[in-house]
Amino acid sequence: MPNAAAHRFGAALVVGGISAYTEQQKSENTAKPLMHATAAAVCGTLPDILEPTFHPNHCQFFHSFGFARLLAYGMYKLHQWQPQDEADK
């Protein structure tokens, strides 16, 4: 992607679209696609926020596959979370 704004938009579009399609297949109607798109837009440029280009450790830990795996696992666990009472939903 040419810049951060295009990267955020592309991530939000793809992840939000996949989430909306999955929800449509389950015949559900929630705000999950919007939340997923927002998370994708924020997390897509998170490494550059945490390690900016002027930082001496740019492209170290936060640009690694290990960090991406940790982030993906956290999002997966968040996706699996089920609220216990009606107020949390």
PDB file of N, CA, C and O in Angstrom:
ATOM      1  N   MET A   1       0.836  -1.171   0.000  1.00  0.00           N
ATOM      2  CA  MET A   1       0.000   0.000   0.000  1.00  0.00           C
ATOM      3  C   MET A   1       0.889   1.244   0.000  1.00  0.00           C
ATOM      4  O   MET A   1       1.959   1.236   0.608  1.00  0.00           O
ATOM      5  N   PRO A   2       0.464   2.296  -0.664  1.00  0.00           N
ATOM      6  CA  PRO A   2       1.319   3.469  -0.804  1.00  0.00           C
ATOM      7  C   PRO A   2       1.488   4.287   0.469  1.00  0.00           C
ATOM      8  O   PRO A   2       2.533   4.913   0.648  1.00  0.00           O
ATOM      9  N   ASN A   3       0.495   4.304   1.362  1.00  0.00           N
ATOM     10  CA  ASN A   3       0.633   5.087   2.583  1.00  0.00           C
ATOM     11  C   ASN A   3      -0.232   4.491   3.683  1.00  0.00           C
ATOM     12  O   ASN A   3      -0.972   3.533   3.458  1.00  0.00           O
ATOM     13  N   ALA A   4      -0.129   5.076   4.886  1.00  0.00           N
ATOM     14  CA  ALA A   4      -0.838   4.528   6.036  1.00  0.00           C
ATOM     15  C   ALA A   4      -2.354   4.625   5.882  1.00  0.00           C
ATOM     16  O   ALA A   4      -3.071   3.706   6.277  1.00  0.00           O
ATOM     17  N   ALA A   5      -2.850   5.718   5.316  1.00  0.00           N
ATOM     18  CA  ALA A   5      -4.298   5.882   5.160  1.00  0.00           C
ATOM     19  C   ALA A   5      -4.875   4.820   4.222  1.00  0.00           C
ATOM     20  O   ALA A   5      -5.938   4.261   4.492  1.00  0.00           O
ATOM     21  N   ALA A   6      -4.184   4.549   3.140  1.00  0.00           N
ATOM     22  CA  ALA A   6      -4.649   3.516   2.213  1.00  0.00           C
ATOM     23  C   ALA A   6      -4.562   2.134   2.855  1.00  0.00           C
ATOM     24  O   ALA A   6      -5.421   1.285   2.616  1.00  0.00           O
ATOM     25  N   HIS A   7      -3.548   1.906   3.657  1.00  0.00           N
ATOM     26  CA  HIS A   7      -3.392   0.630   4.342  1.00  0.00           C
ATOM     27  C   HIS A   7      -4.536   0.428   5.338  1.00  0.00           C
ATOM     28  O   HIS A   7      -5.117  -0.655   5.401  1.00  0.00           O
ATOM     29  N   ARG A   8      -4.858   1.457   6.110  1.00  0.00           N
ATOM     30  CA  ARG A   8      -5.969   1.369   7.067  1.00  0.00           C
ATOM     31  C   ARG A   8      -7.288   1.112   6.348  1.00  0.00           C
ATOM     32  O   ARG A   8      -8.071   0.258   6.764  1.00  0.00           O
ATOM     33  N   PHE A   9      -7.531   1.848   5.274  1.00  0.00           N
ATOM     34  CA  PHE A   9      -8.773   1.693   4.528  1.00  0.00           C
ATOM     35  C   PHE A   9      -8.893   0.291   3.930  1.00  0.00           C
ATOM     36  O   PHE A   9      -9.955  -0.327   4.002  1.00  0.00           O
ATOM     37  N   GLY A  10      -7.822  -0.203   3.349  1.00  0.00           N
ATOM     38  CA  GLY A  10      -7.842  -1.537   2.756  1.00  0.00           C
ATOM     39  C   GLY A  10      -8.087  -2.623   3.793  1.00  0.00           C
ATOM     40  O   GLY A  10      -8.869  -3.544   3.558  1.00  0.00           O
ATOM     41  N   ALA A  11      -7.418  -2.519   4.947  1.00  0.00           N
ATOM     42  CA  ALA A  11      -7.600  -3.510   6.006  1.00  0.00           C
ATOM     43  C   ALA A  11      -9.034  -3.477   6.526  1.00  0.00           C
ATOM     44  O   ALA A  11      -9.649  -4.525   6.721  1.00  0.00           O
ATOM     45  N   ALA A  12      -9.563  -2.284   6.751  1.00  0.00           N
ATOM     46  CA  ALA A  12     -10.933  -2.158   7.246  1.00  0.00           C
ATOM     47  C   ALA A  12     -11.932  -2.712   6.240  1.00  0.00           C
ATOM     48  O   ALA A  12     -12.891  -3.383   6.623  1.00  0.00           O
ATOM     49  N   LEU A  13     -11.718  -2.443   4.974  1.00  0.00           N
ATOM     50  CA  LEU A  13     -12.630  -2.910   3.930  1.00  0.00           C
ATOM     51  C   LEU A  13     -12.628  -4.436   3.836  1.00  0.00           C
ATOM     52  O   LEU A  13     -13.690  -5.057   3.782  1.00  0.00           O
ATOM     53  N   VAL A  14     -11.456  -5.032   3.817  1.00  0.00           N
ATOM     54  CA  VAL A  14     -11.368  -6.488   3.672  1.00  0.00           C
ATOM     55  C   VAL A  14     -11.895  -7.196   4.913  1.00  0.00           C
ATOM     56  O   VAL A  14     -12.740  -8.084   4.804  1.00  0.00           O
ATOM     57  N   VAL A  15     -11.413  -6.817   6.082  1.00  0.00           N
ATOM     58  CA  VAL A  15     -11.825  -7.496   7.310  1.00  0.00           C
ATOM     59  C   VAL A  15     -13.308  -7.238   7.604  1.00  0.00           C
ATOM     60  O   VAL A  15     -14.026  -8.159   7.993  1.00  0.00           O
ATOM     61  N   GLY A  16     -13.766  -6.011   7.425  1.00  0.00           N
ATOM     62  CA  GLY A  16     -15.182  -5.711   7.627  1.00  0.00           C
ATOM     63  C   GLY A  16     -16.071  -6.465   6.656  1.00  0.00           C
ATOM     64  O   GLY A  16     -17.144  -6.940   7.029  1.00  0.00           O
ATOM     65  N   GLY A  17     -15.631  -6.577   5.415  1.00  0.00           N
ATOM     66  CA  GLY A  17     -16.398  -7.321   4.417  1.00  0.00           C
ATOM     67  C   GLY A  17     -16.495  -8.800   4.731  1.00  0.00           C
ATOM     68  O   GLY A  17     -17.565  -9.395   4.604  1.00  0.00           O
ATOM     69  N   ILE A  18     -15.391  -9.395   5.140  1.00  0.00           N
ATOM     70  CA  ILE A  18     -15.398 -10.815   5.503  1.00  0.00           C
ATOM     71  C   ILE A  18     -16.279 -11.038   6.724  1.00  0.00           C
ATOM     72  O   ILE A  18     -17.037 -12.007   6.775  1.00  0.00           O
ATOM     73  N   SER A  19     -16.185 -10.153   7.702  1.00  0.00           N
ATOM     74  CA  SER A  19     -17.004 -10.277   8.907  1.00  0.00           C
ATOM     75  C   SER A  19     -18.490 -10.124   8.577  1.00  0.00           C
ATOM     76  O   SER A  19     -19.314 -10.873   9.102  1.00  0.00           O
ATOM     77  N   ALA A  20     -18.840  -9.177   7.727  1.00  0.00           N
ATOM     78  CA  ALA A  20     -20.237  -8.980   7.339  1.00  0.00           C
ATOM     79  C   ALA A  20     -20.765 -10.185   6.567  1.00  0.00           C
ATOM     80  O   ALA A  20     -21.906 -10.599   6.770  1.00  0.00           O
ATOM     81  N   TYR A  21     -19.952 -10.745   5.693  1.00  0.00           N
ATOM     82  CA  TYR A  21     -20.358 -11.933   4.943  1.00  0.00           C
ATOM     83  C   TYR A  21     -20.594 -13.116   5.877  1.00  0.00           C
ATOM     84  O   TYR A  21     -21.576 -13.843   5.733  1.00  0.00           O
ATOM     85  N   THR A  22     -19.688 -13.302   6.834  1.00  0.00           N
ATOM     86  CA  THR A  22     -19.830 -14.403   7.799  1.00  0.00           C
ATOM     87  C   THR A  22     -21.090 -14.225   8.630  1.00  0.00           C
ATOM     88  O   THR A  22     -21.808 -15.190   8.892  1.00  0.00           O
ATOM     89  N   GLU A  23     -21.358 -13.001   9.042  1.00  0.00           N
ATOM     90  CA  GLU A  23     -22.551 -12.727   9.839  1.00  0.00           C
ATOM     91  C   GLU A  23     -23.820 -12.947   9.018  1.00  0.00           C
ATOM     92  O   GLU A  23     -24.827 -13.427   9.538  1.00  0.00           O
ATOM     93  N   GLN A  24     -23.767 -12.598   7.748  1.00  0.00           N
ATOM     94  CA  GLN A  24     -24.922 -12.804   6.874  1.00  0.00           C
ATOM     95  C   GLN A  24     -25.215 -14.293   6.715  1.00  0.00           C
ATOM     96  O   GLN A  24     -26.376 -14.700   6.675  1.00  0.00           O
ATOM     97  N   GLN A  25     -24.171 -15.098   6.625  1.00  0.00           N
ATOM     98  CA  GLN A  25     -24.354 -16.542   6.493  1.00  0.00           C
ATOM     99  C   GLN A  25     -24.987 -17.144   7.747  1.00  0.00           C
ATOM    100  O   GLN A  25     -25.717 -18.132   7.663  1.00  0.00           O
ATOM    101  N   LYS A  26     -24.710 -16.553   8.903  1.00  0.00           N
ATOM    102  CA  LYS A  26     -25.275 -17.033  10.167  1.00  0.00           C
ATOM    103  C   LYS A  26     -26.637 -16.402  10.453  1.00  0.00           C
ATOM    104  O   LYS A  26     -27.252 -16.725  11.469  1.00  0.00           O
ATOM    105  N   SER A  27     -27.116 -15.526   9.599  1.00  0.00           N
ATOM    106  CA  SER A  27     -28.378 -14.787   9.768  1.00  0.00           C
ATOM    107  C   SER A  27     -28.398 -14.002  11.072  1.00  0.00           C
ATOM    108  O   SER A  27     -29.399 -14.002  11.788  1.00  0.00           O
ATOM    109  N   GLU A  28     -27.303 -13.339  11.375  1.00  0.00           N
ATOM    110  CA  GLU A  28     -27.203 -12.493  12.557  1.00  0.00           C
ATOM    111  C   GLU A  28     -27.144 -11.038  12.111  1.00  0.00           C
ATOM    112  O   GLU A  28     -26.861 -10.737  10.952  1.00  0.00           O
ATOM    113  N   ASN A  29     -27.415 -10.150  13.050  1.00  0.00           N
ATOM    114  CA  ASN A  29     -27.333  -8.726  12.762  1.00  0.00           C
ATOM    115  C   ASN A  29     -26.782  -8.018  13.994  1.00  0.00           C
ATOM    116  O   ASN A  29     -27.539  -7.604  14.871  1.00  0.00           O
ATOM    117  N   THR A  30     -25.459  -7.882  14.054  1.00  0.00           N
ATOM    118  CA  THR A  30     -24.808  -7.233  15.190  1.00  0.00           C
ATOM    119  C   THR A  30     -23.852  -6.164  14.671  1.00  0.00           C
ATOM    120  O   THR A  30     -23.764  -5.918  13.468  1.00  0.00           O
ATOM    121  N   ALA A  31     -23.148  -5.545  15.588  1.00  0.00           N
ATOM    122  CA  ALA A  31     -22.172  -4.511  15.225  1.00  0.00           C
ATOM    123  C   ALA A  31     -20.772  -5.094  15.055  1.00  0.00           C
ATOM    124  O   ALA A  31     -19.808  -4.338  14.935  1.00  0.00           O
ATOM    125  N   LYS A  32     -20.637  -6.409  15.041  1.00  0.00           N
ATOM    126  CA  LYS A  32     -19.311  -7.028  14.936  1.00  0.00           C
ATOM    127  C   LYS A  32     -18.549  -6.619  13.668  1.00  0.00           C
ATOM    128  O   LYS A  32     -17.351  -6.355  13.766  1.00  0.00           O
ATOM    129  N   PRO A  33     -19.169  -6.553  12.490  1.00  0.00           N
ATOM    130  CA  PRO A  33     -18.391  -6.135  11.313  1.00  0.00           C
ATOM    131  C   PRO A  33     -17.777  -4.748  11.456  1.00  0.00           C
ATOM    132  O   PRO A  33     -16.652  -4.519  11.012  1.00  0.00           O
ATOM    133  N   LEU A  34     -18.501  -3.831  12.066  1.00  0.00           N
ATOM    134  CA  LEU A  34     -17.966  -2.493  12.293  1.00  0.00           C
ATOM    135  C   LEU A  34     -16.806  -2.521  13.283  1.00  0.00           C
ATOM    136  O   LEU A  34     -15.795  -1.847  13.089  1.00  0.00           O
ATOM    137  N   MET A  35     -16.962  -3.304  14.341  1.00  0.00           N
ATOM    138  CA  MET A  35     -15.878  -3.436  15.332  1.00  0.00           C
ATOM    139  C   MET A  35     -14.654  -4.100  14.715  1.00  0.00           C
ATOM    140  O   MET A  35     -13.525  -3.686  14.975  1.00  0.00           O
ATOM    141  N   HIS A  36     -14.871  -5.123  13.903  1.00  0.00           N
ATOM    142  CA  HIS A  36     -13.750  -5.806  13.259  1.00  0.00           C
ATOM    143  C   HIS A  36     -13.033  -4.889  12.279  1.00  0.00           C
ATOM    144  O   HIS A  36     -11.804  -4.890  12.211  1.00  0.00           O
ATOM    145  N   ALA A  37     -13.789  -4.110  11.525  1.00  0.00           N
ATOM    146  CA  ALA A  37     -13.178  -3.178  10.577  1.00  0.00           C
ATOM    147  C   ALA A  37     -12.366  -2.110  11.299  1.00  0.00           C
ATOM    148  O   ALA A  37     -11.279  -1.742  10.854  1.00  0.00           O
ATOM    149  N   THR A  38     -12.895  -1.614  12.411  1.00  0.00           N
ATOM    150  CA  THR A  38     -12.172  -0.613  13.197  1.00  0.00           C
ATOM    151  C   THR A  38     -10.886  -1.194  13.764  1.00  0.00           C
ATOM    152  O   THR A  38      -9.835  -0.555  13.713  1.00  0.00           O
ATOM    153  N   ALA A  39     -10.969  -2.411  14.309  1.00  0.00           N
ATOM    154  CA  ALA A  39      -9.771  -3.068  14.856  1.00  0.00           C
ATOM    155  C   ALA A  39      -8.732  -3.297  13.763  1.00  0.00           C
ATOM    156  O   ALA A  39      -7.537  -3.125  14.003  1.00  0.00           O
ATOM    157  N   ALA A  40      -9.171  -3.683  12.566  1.00  0.00           N
ATOM    158  CA  ALA A  40      -8.235  -3.907  11.466  1.00  0.00           C
ATOM    159  C   ALA A  40      -7.558  -2.611  11.048  1.00  0.00           C
ATOM    160  O   ALA A  40      -6.363  -2.599  10.752  1.00  0.00           O
ATOM    161  N   ALA A  41      -8.315  -1.522  11.022  1.00  0.00           N
ATOM    162  CA  ALA A  41      -7.734  -0.230  10.646  1.00  0.00           C
ATOM    163  C   ALA A  41      -6.700   0.225  11.666  1.00  0.00           C
ATOM    164  O   ALA A  41      -5.653   0.755  11.295  1.00  0.00           O
ATOM    165  N   VAL A  42      -6.984   0.021  12.943  1.00  0.00           N
ATOM    166  CA  VAL A  42      -6.050   0.437  13.992  1.00  0.00           C
ATOM    167  C   VAL A  42      -4.828  -0.485  14.028  1.00  0.00           C
ATOM    168  O   VAL A  42      -3.692  -0.015  14.099  1.00  0.00           O
ATOM    169  N   CYS A  43      -5.065  -1.784  13.981  1.00  0.00           N
ATOM    170  CA  CYS A  43      -3.968  -2.749  14.112  1.00  0.00           C
ATOM    171  C   CYS A  43      -3.098  -2.819  12.859  1.00  0.00           C
ATOM    172  O   CYS A  43      -1.951  -3.260  12.932  1.00  0.00           O
ATOM    173  N   GLY A  44      -3.620  -2.395  11.724  1.00  0.00           N
ATOM    174  CA  GLY A  44      -2.842  -2.448  10.492  1.00  0.00           C
ATOM    175  C   GLY A  44      -1.613  -1.562  10.515  1.00  0.00           C
ATOM    176  O   GLY A  44      -0.602  -1.885   9.892  1.00  0.00           O
ATOM    177  N   THR A  45      -1.690  -0.456  11.220  1.00  0.00           N
ATOM    178  CA  THR A  45      -0.549   0.454  11.309  1.00  0.00           C
ATOM    179  C   THR A  45       0.015   0.529  12.717  1.00  0.00           C
ATOM    180  O   THR A  45       0.827   1.405  13.016  1.00  0.00           O
ATOM    181  N   LEU A  46      -0.408  -0.380  13.583  1.00  0.00           N
ATOM    182  CA  LEU A  46       0.094  -0.402  14.952  1.00  0.00           C
ATOM    183  C   LEU A  46       1.614  -0.535  15.031  1.00  0.00           C
ATOM    184  O   LEU A  46       2.223   0.150  15.852  1.00  0.00           O
ATOM    185  N   PRO A  47       2.261  -1.382  14.220  1.00  0.00           N
ATOM    186  CA  PRO A  47       3.724  -1.456  14.298  1.00  0.00           C
ATOM    187  C   PRO A  47       4.414  -0.128  14.012  1.00  0.00           C
ATOM    188  O   PRO A  47       5.416   0.192  14.651  1.00  0.00           O
ATOM    189  N   ASP A  48       3.903   0.642  13.073  1.00  0.00           N
ATOM    190  CA  ASP A  48       4.519   1.933  12.766  1.00  0.00           C
ATOM    191  C   ASP A  48       4.228   2.978  13.838  1.00  0.00           C
ATOM    192  O   ASP A  48       4.994   3.927  14.001  1.00  0.00           O
ATOM    193  N   ILE A  49       3.138   2.811  14.561  1.00  0.00           N
ATOM    194  CA  ILE A  49       2.857   3.714  15.677  1.00  0.00           C
ATOM    195  C   ILE A  49       3.793   3.408  16.838  1.00  0.00           C
ATOM    196  O   ILE A  49       4.319   4.323  17.472  1.00  0.00           O
ATOM    197  N   LEU A  50       4.004   2.117  17.120  1.00  0.00           N
ATOM    198  CA  LEU A  50       4.848   1.714  18.242  1.00  0.00           C
ATOM    199  C   LEU A  50       6.333   1.880  17.951  1.00  0.00           C
ATOM    200  O   LEU A  50       7.109   2.187  18.856  1.00  0.00           O
ATOM    201  N   GLU A  51       6.735   1.682  16.708  1.00  0.00           N
ATOM    202  CA  GLU A  51       8.131   1.849  16.284  1.00  0.00           C
ATOM    203  C   GLU A  51       8.170   2.774  15.069  1.00  0.00           C
ATOM    204  O   GLU A  51       8.260   2.290  13.940  1.00  0.00           O
ATOM    205  N   PRO A  52       8.106   4.074  15.267  1.00  0.00           N
ATOM    206  CA  PRO A  52       8.122   4.991  14.122  1.00  0.00           C
ATOM    207  C   PRO A  52       9.453   4.913  13.362  1.00  0.00           C
ATOM    208  O   PRO A  52      10.444   4.377  13.859  1.00  0.00           O
ATOM    209  N   THR A  53       9.442   5.453  12.165  1.00  0.00           N
ATOM    210  CA  THR A  53      10.629   5.329  11.298  1.00  0.00           C
ATOM    211  C   THR A  53      11.851   6.022  11.867  1.00  0.00           C
ATOM    212  O   THR A  53      12.971   5.630  11.542  1.00  0.00           O
ATOM    213  N   PHE A  54      11.685   7.028  12.698  1.00  0.00           N
ATOM    214  CA  PHE A  54      12.843   7.713  13.276  1.00  0.00           C
ATOM    215  C   PHE A  54      13.377   7.004  14.518  1.00  0.00           C
ATOM    216  O   PHE A  54      14.401   7.409  15.068  1.00  0.00           O
ATOM    217  N   HIS A  55      12.693   5.953  14.964  1.00  0.00           N
ATOM    218  CA  HIS A  55      13.132   5.197  16.143  1.00  0.00           C
ATOM    219  C   HIS A  55      14.307   4.294  15.754  1.00  0.00           C
ATOM    220  O   HIS A  55      14.286   3.705  14.673  1.00  0.00           O
ATOM    221  N   PRO A  56      15.340   4.171  16.616  1.00  0.00           N
ATOM    222  CA  PRO A  56      16.497   3.350  16.253  1.00  0.00           C
ATOM    223  C   PRO A  56      16.184   1.862  16.095  1.00  0.00           C
ATOM    224  O   PRO A  56      16.911   1.152  15.400  1.00  0.00           O
ATOM    225  N   ASN A  57      15.119   1.382  16.726  1.00  0.00           N
ATOM    226  CA  ASN A  57      14.756  -0.035  16.611  1.00  0.00           C
ATOM    227  C   ASN A  57      13.623  -0.265  15.609  1.00  0.00           C
ATOM    228  O   ASN A  57      12.882  -1.241  15.723  1.00  0.00           O
ATOM    229  N   HIS A  58      13.488   0.626  14.632  1.00  0.00           N
ATOM    230  CA  HIS A  58      12.427   0.482  13.645  1.00  0.00           C
ATOM    231  C   HIS A  58      12.554  -0.870  12.938  1.00  0.00           C
ATOM    232  O   HIS A  58      13.651  -1.308  12.591  1.00  0.00           O
ATOM    233  N   CYS A  59      11.425  -1.506  12.738  1.00  0.00           N
ATOM    234  CA  CYS A  59      11.337  -2.829  12.091  1.00  0.00           C
ATOM    235  C   CYS A  59      12.016  -3.915  12.915  1.00  0.00           C
ATOM    236  O   CYS A  59      12.639  -4.819  12.358  1.00  0.00           O
ATOM    237  N   GLN A  60      11.900  -3.833  14.224  1.00  0.00           N
ATOM    238  CA  GLN A  60      12.429  -4.892  15.082  1.00  0.00           C
ATOM    239  C   GLN A  60      11.251  -5.718  15.602  1.00  0.00           C
ATOM    240  O   GLN A  60      10.584  -6.386  14.812  1.00  0.00           O
ATOM    241  N   PHE A  61      10.979  -5.692  16.896  1.00  0.00           N
ATOM    242  CA  PHE A  61       9.977  -6.569  17.507  1.00  0.00           C
ATOM    243  C   PHE A  61       8.566  -6.331  16.969  1.00  0.00           C
ATOM    244  O   PHE A  61       7.889  -7.285  16.586  1.00  0.00           O
ATOM    245  N   PHE A  62       8.117  -5.092  16.932  1.00  0.00           N
ATOM    246  CA  PHE A  62       6.728  -4.821  16.551  1.00  0.00           C
ATOM    247  C   PHE A  62       6.464  -5.027  15.064  1.00  0.00           C
ATOM    248  O   PHE A  62       5.307  -4.995  14.644  1.00  0.00           O
ATOM    249  N   HIS A  63       7.485  -5.234  14.271  1.00  0.00           N
ATOM    250  CA  HIS A  63       7.322  -5.548  12.856  1.00  0.00           C
ATOM    251  C   HIS A  63       7.594  -7.032  12.577  1.00  0.00           C
ATOM    252  O   HIS A  63       7.729  -7.427  11.419  1.00  0.00           O
ATOM    253  N   SER A  64       7.675  -7.841  13.618  1.00  0.00           N
ATOM    254  CA  SER A  64       8.036  -9.254  13.447  1.00  0.00           C
ATOM    255  C   SER A  64       6.793 -10.130  13.304  1.00  0.00           C
ATOM    256  O   SER A  64       5.677  -9.713  13.614  1.00  0.00           O
ATOM    257  N   PHE A  65       7.016 -11.351  12.828  1.00  0.00           N
ATOM    258  CA  PHE A  65       5.930 -12.319  12.737  1.00  0.00           C
ATOM    259  C   PHE A  65       5.464 -12.733  14.129  1.00  0.00           C
ATOM    260  O   PHE A  65       4.289 -13.044  14.321  1.00  0.00           O
ATOM    261  N   GLY A  66       6.363 -12.741  15.089  1.00  0.00           N
ATOM    262  CA  GLY A  66       5.995 -13.084  16.461  1.00  0.00           C
ATOM    263  C   GLY A  66       4.966 -12.124  17.029  1.00  0.00           C
ATOM    264  O   GLY A  66       3.993 -12.554  17.648  1.00  0.00           O
ATOM    265  N   PHE A  67       5.170 -10.829  16.825  1.00  0.00           N
ATOM    266  CA  PHE A  67       4.210  -9.840  17.289  1.00  0.00           C
ATOM    267  C   PHE A  67       2.890  -9.983  16.531  1.00  0.00           C
ATOM    268  O   PHE A  67       1.819  -9.851  17.123  1.00  0.00           O
ATOM    269  N   ALA A  68       2.960 -10.247  15.252  1.00  0.00           N
ATOM    270  CA  ALA A  68       1.732 -10.438  14.463  1.00  0.00           C
ATOM    271  C   ALA A  68       0.951 -11.645  14.966  1.00  0.00           C
ATOM    272  O   ALA A  68      -0.278 -11.606  15.037  1.00  0.00           O
ATOM    273  N   ARG A  69       1.654 -12.710  15.313  1.00  0.00           N
ATOM    274  CA  ARG A  69       0.990 -13.903  15.845  1.00  0.00           C
ATOM    275  C   ARG A  69       0.351 -13.608  17.200  1.00  0.00           C
ATOM    276  O   ARG A  69      -0.774 -14.037  17.455  1.00  0.00           O
ATOM    277  N   LEU A  70       1.053 -12.881  18.071  1.00  0.00           N
ATOM    278  CA  LEU A  70       0.486 -12.511  19.364  1.00  0.00           C
ATOM    279  C   LEU A  70      -0.766 -11.650  19.191  1.00  0.00           C
ATOM    280  O   LEU A  70      -1.768 -11.853  19.878  1.00  0.00           O
ATOM    281  N   LEU A  71      -0.702 -10.718  18.298  1.00  0.00           N
ATOM    282  CA  LEU A  71      -1.834  -9.844  18.025  1.00  0.00           C
ATOM    283  C   LEU A  71      -3.009 -10.643  17.457  1.00  0.00           C
ATOM    284  O   LEU A  71      -4.151 -10.430  17.865  1.00  0.00           O
ATOM    285  N   ALA A  72      -2.747 -11.545  16.534  1.00  0.00           N
ATOM    286  CA  ALA A  72      -3.797 -12.369  15.940  1.00  0.00           C
ATOM    287  C   ALA A  72      -4.432 -13.286  16.990  1.00  0.00           C
ATOM    288  O   ALA A  72      -5.648 -13.476  16.993  1.00  0.00           O
ATOM    289  N   TYR A  73      -3.622 -13.848  17.869  1.00  0.00           N
ATOM    290  CA  TYR A  73      -4.149 -14.724  18.921  1.00  0.00           C
ATOM    291  C   TYR A  73      -5.038 -13.929  19.878  1.00  0.00           C
ATOM    292  O   TYR A  73      -6.096 -14.412  20.282  1.00  0.00           O
ATOM    293  N   GLY A  74      -4.619 -12.724  20.242  1.00  0.00           N
ATOM    294  CA  GLY A  74      -5.436 -11.882  21.110  1.00  0.00           C
ATOM    295  C   GLY A  74      -6.766 -11.540  20.467  1.00  0.00           C
ATOM    296  O   GLY A  74      -7.802 -11.560  21.133  1.00  0.00           O
ATOM    297  N   MET A  75      -6.748 -11.227  19.182  1.00  0.00           N
ATOM    298  CA  MET A  75      -7.992 -10.919  18.472  1.00  0.00           C
ATOM    299  C   MET A  75      -8.890 -12.158  18.380  1.00  0.00           C
ATOM    300  O   MET A  75     -10.113 -12.051  18.478  1.00  0.00           O
ATOM    301  N   TYR A  76      -8.283 -13.321  18.194  1.00  0.00           N
ATOM    302  CA  TYR A  76      -9.049 -14.565  18.136  1.00  0.00           C
ATOM    303  C   TYR A  76      -9.745 -14.838  19.467  1.00  0.00           C
ATOM    304  O   TYR A  76     -10.920 -15.207  19.490  1.00  0.00           O
ATOM    305  N   LYS A  77      -9.024 -14.659  20.575  1.00  0.00           N
ATOM    306  CA  LYS A  77      -9.615 -14.873  21.895  1.00  0.00           C
ATOM    307  C   LYS A  77     -10.721 -13.843  22.162  1.00  0.00           C
ATOM    308  O   LYS A  77     -11.742 -14.173  22.766  1.00  0.00           O
ATOM    309  N   LEU A  78     -10.521 -12.619  21.720  1.00  0.00           N
ATOM    310  CA  LEU A  78     -11.546 -11.597  21.872  1.00  0.00           C
ATOM    311  C   LEU A  78     -12.793 -11.944  21.061  1.00  0.00           C
ATOM    312  O   LEU A  78     -13.917 -11.694  21.496  1.00  0.00           O
ATOM    313  N   HIS A  79     -12.584 -12.518  19.886  1.00  0.00           N
ATOM    314  CA  HIS A  79     -13.702 -12.927  19.035  1.00  0.00           C
ATOM    315  C   HIS A  79     -14.495 -14.071  19.679  1.00  0.00           C
ATOM    316  O   HIS A  79     -15.714 -14.141  19.521  1.00  0.00           O
ATOM    317  N   GLN A  80     -13.821 -14.954  20.394  1.00  0.00           N
ATOM    318  CA  GLN A  80     -14.478 -16.088  21.031  1.00  0.00           C
ATOM    319  C   GLN A  80     -15.221 -15.714  22.313  1.00  0.00           C
ATOM    320  O   GLN A  80     -16.053 -16.487  22.786  1.00  0.00           O
ATOM    321  N   TRP A  81     -14.937 -14.553  22.877  1.00  0.00           N
ATOM    322  CA  TRP A  81     -15.534 -14.152  24.145  1.00  0.00           C
ATOM    323  C   TRP A  81     -17.046 -14.045  24.013  1.00  0.00           C
ATOM    324  O   TRP A  81     -17.564 -13.450  23.068  1.00  0.00           O
ATOM    325  N   GLN A  82     -17.734 -14.625  24.970  1.00  0.00           N
ATOM    326  CA  GLN A  82     -19.194 -14.568  25.008  1.00  0.00           C
ATOM    327  C   GLN A  82     -19.623 -13.876  26.299  1.00  0.00           C
ATOM    328  O   GLN A  82     -19.238 -14.316  27.382  1.00  0.00           O
ATOM    329  N   PRO A  83     -20.412 -12.801  26.211  1.00  0.00           N
ATOM    330  CA  PRO A  83     -20.869 -12.118  27.428  1.00  0.00           C
ATOM    331  C   PRO A  83     -21.778 -13.025  28.259  1.00  0.00           C
ATOM    332  O   PRO A  83     -22.522 -13.843  27.718  1.00  0.00           O
ATOM    333  N   GLN A  84     -21.703 -12.864  29.580  1.00  0.00           N
ATOM    334  CA  GLN A  84     -22.463 -13.717  30.483  1.00  0.00           C
ATOM    335  C   GLN A  84     -23.883 -13.204  30.746  1.00  0.00           C
ATOM    336  O   GLN A  84     -24.799 -14.005  30.936  1.00  0.00           O
ATOM    337  N   ASP A  85     -24.074 -11.906  30.759  1.00  0.00           N
ATOM    338  CA  ASP A  85     -25.414 -11.387  31.018  1.00  0.00           C
ATOM    339  C   ASP A  85     -25.854 -10.440  29.891  1.00  0.00           C
ATOM    340  O   ASP A  85     -25.059 -10.067  29.028  1.00  0.00           O
ATOM    341  N   GLU A  86     -27.111 -10.073  29.921  1.00  0.00           N
ATOM    342  CA  GLU A  86     -27.704  -9.277  28.834  1.00  0.00           C
ATOM    343  C   GLU A  86     -27.100  -7.877  28.746  1.00  0.00           C
ATOM    344  O   GLU A  86     -27.007  -7.313  27.656  1.00  0.00           O
ATOM    345  N   ALA A  87     -26.688  -7.311  29.880  1.00  0.00           N
ATOM    346  CA  ALA A  87     -26.118  -5.968  29.890  1.00  0.00           C
ATOM    347  C   ALA A  87     -24.781  -5.910  29.144  1.00  0.00           C
ATOM    348  O   ALA A  87     -24.467  -4.889  28.531  1.00  0.00           O
ATOM    349  N   ASP A  88     -23.996  -6.981  29.186  1.00  0.00           N
ATOM    350  CA  ASP A  88     -22.707  -7.008  28.487  1.00  0.00           C
ATOM    351  C   ASP A  88     -22.869  -7.126  26.983  1.00  0.00           C
ATOM    352  O   ASP A  88     -21.978  -6.728  26.232  1.00  0.00           O
ATOM    353  N   LYS A  89     -23.995  -7.668  26.530  1.00  0.00           N
ATOM    354  CA  LYS A  89     -24.199  -7.826  25.092  1.00  0.00           C
ATOM    355  C   LYS A  89     -24.402  -6.481  24.446  1.00  0.00           C
ATOM    356  O   LYS A  89     -24.591  -6.401  23.232  1.00  0.00           O
TER     357      LYS A  89
END
